[in-house]
Amino acid sequence: MKKDLVNAMEKAVRVLKNYPSKKIELFHHNDTDGLTAGTILLNSFKETGYEVSRFSLEKPYPQVLEKIFSKSDSIIVFTDFAGKIAPLISKLNKGNNLVLIIDHHPAEVSRDESVINLDGELFGLKGDRDISASSTCFLFARVMLESIGLSADSMSHLGALGAIGDGFLVNGALSGVNREVMEIAEKLNLVRVVKNDHGEEYFITLSGVEYTAEEICISLDTLGGVGYYQNGTALGIELCQNGLTQSLKKIIDELNIKKEEIFSEEIQNLKQGIKTTENLHWFNVQDRFKPMGVKMIGVFCNQIKNMDFLDETKYLAGFQTVSNEVPGFGEIEFNSTKISMRVSDFLKDKIRGGNYPGLSSFLPQATHNIGGFADACHGLSAATTVKIGQEEVLINEIEKELKKLEMN
């Protein structure tokens, strides 16, 4: 469990210290959990004396990975994704670089000494319940900084914030390692907890100013998702480090107006008719969400998953075309569409109760069946990519996989 994960982190830090390079390429996700995780690692690596180049990815697409691993003798760190694709990373890396994966999604073991997979799921922790990417990164930062006589505790609120942003609460409250990290921040007056009828409400202090955690999570998701192609992830890191300044608020307000315009129009489209199969509702926005990043198809699904025009007993799936632009990498030809899946509150309870299959039990396999790419899926939220034109084929594969699981 946590002790075993920390022991693995201690070994990883020793390997890191002995590696000749002092330059790190850091790749993180673009939602609240990814941005807080990225900030924790960015700050702690710099404090340890490393030179860090930071990139935010919506997914670690194979085409991007091929470019990343065209180099050698580097330190490459992935967080909030890549736990599942450790074998693929090993194949691409060929032992040429030191790779650290710090994740919380369902994962594959790495049997390659050059690829160290520090994913809580490999140590008996539940990534959609016990531990977020941000709290995993906090544990790693704590181990690394304490090894040189420093403390990471001043970043504990960011570890808690990422967990809140992912929304994996138990009875409305943080649990497991996420809660332990939150309690460290609470003792330092960086987090304040208020109990309510639904569980707990959290308040986060950034640069001496207290905000509701909800406001910061929405702001980070907006910057990272809606503003992905407009320097949004860099602004998200800035928010984590310096708080919600007036200039950031203005940018976020403008992005939110654009998002609501796009979302409102799409909701009206879906109310006119959404595609339905035995176990799913599904739709394809194609390029209609531009200029927002593909993270937004998941955000949109999350927003509509309990609306009354949907059947709460069916899984929800949305497709969005992947842009051929990756900030910091230039043009890459993907020819891909992303599927994001979410579940209603009704299904969430059924899945947690073991009465319905979680998304991670069938979407990755259905995707692999048709040659798609899957790297980061939870039981309650999941996303993969397939070739443009394979959308309906994937839906059919999902239905086949569900029948294998003997859905009732």
Residue, then its C-alpha position, 0 to 999 in steps of 0.5 A: m500500500k502507501k508504505d510500499l509506494v514510498n519505499a519504491m519512491e525512495k529507490a527511484v530518488r536514489v536512481l535519479k540522484n545517480y543519473p548523470s543528467k541534471k535536465i528533466e523533461l516534465f510531461h503532465h496532464n492539463d486538468t486540475d489534477g495534472l496541473t497541480a501534479g505538474t506544479i508540485l514536480l516543477n517546484s520540487f525538481k527546481e528546488t533540488g537543482y534540476e533544470v526543467s522543461r515543462f510540457s502539458l499533454e492532453k494524452p501521451y499519444p504514440q506519435v508524441l511519444e515517438k518524438i519524445f524518445s527520439k533523444s537519449d541520456s535525458i530524464i523524462v517524467f510523466t505524471d497523471f498519465a502513462g501508468k498503463i503504457a509503461p511497456l510501450i514506453s520501455k519499447l520506445n525508450k530502448g534504455n536510452n533515458l531514465v523515465l519516471i512515471i508518477d500516476h494513479h490510473p490503472a497501470e502495467v508493471s515495468r520490468d525495465e530498470s530505465v522505466i520506473n513506474l510509481d503508480g499507486e494502483l501497482f501498490g494496492l491503492k485505488g486511483d479513483r478513490d485513495i490517491s490522485a496524481s497530485s497526492t502521488c507527486f506530493l509523496f514523491a516530492r516529500v521523499m526527494l526533498e527530505s533526502i536533501g534536508l528540505s520539506a515539501d509540506s508547503m505544497s500539500h494543499l496542491g496535493a489535496l487540490g488535485a484530488i478534489g479536482d478529480g472529484f473522487l470523493v467518498n461520501g462527499a469527502l477525501s479519503g485514503v492518501n488524499r485525506e492524509v495529504m489534505e490533513i498536512a495542509e490543514k495543519l499548515n492552514l493551507v486547507r480549511v474544511v467545513k462539514n456540510d450535509h453532503g460531506e465536506e467543503y474545502f477552502i484552499t489558500l494560495s499566496g495568502v488568499e483563501y478561495t473555495a477549492e471548487e472555484i480554483c478547480i473550475s478555473l484550472d480546468t478552464l485554463g487547461g481545457v478551454g485555453y489549452y491552445q492559448n497558453g492556458t496550461a502555463l497560466g494554470i501553473e501560474l495560478c497554482q503558484n501565485g493564486l487567482t489574480q485579477s488578470l487571470k480572472k479576466i482570462i478565465d471569464e472570457l474562456n468560460i463565455k466561449k465554453e458556455e456558448i459552445f456547450s449550450e448549442e451542443i446540448q440543444n443538438l443532443k436534446q433533438g436526438i442522441k444516438t442510443t444502443e442497448n447500453l449506451h448514449w453516444f454522440n460525436v461533436q467532431d470539430r464543433f468544440k474548436p478552439m477548445g482542447v479535447k479534454m473538453i469532451g469529457v468536461f461536457c459529458n460530465q456536465i450533461k451526465n445527469m440531465d433528464f433527456l438521458d437514460e440514467t441506466k446507460y453509459l454516456a460516450g462523446f467523441q471529439t476530433v483530435s487537433n493536429e497541433v500539440p503546444g510545444f511540439g508543433e504539427i503532428e498528424f493524428n487522424s484520431t478521434k477521442i472518446s470520453m465516457r462518464v456515468s450518471d450518479f445512478l450508475k456511479d453507485k451501481i459501479r461502486g457497489g459492484n453491480y455494473p462494470g466500471l468503464s476501465s473494465f471494457l473501454p480499453q479492451a474495446t479500443h485495443n480490439i480495433g487498434g486504438f490507443a488507451d492509456a488512462c481509464h478509471g471506473l467512473s471516467a475514461a478516455t481513449t482514441v481511435k482513428i477518425g471514422q471508427e466511432e461507431v465501430l468502437i461503440n459496437e466493440i464496447e457493446k460486445e465487451l459488455k456482453k462478455l461481462e454478462m451485464n444484467 
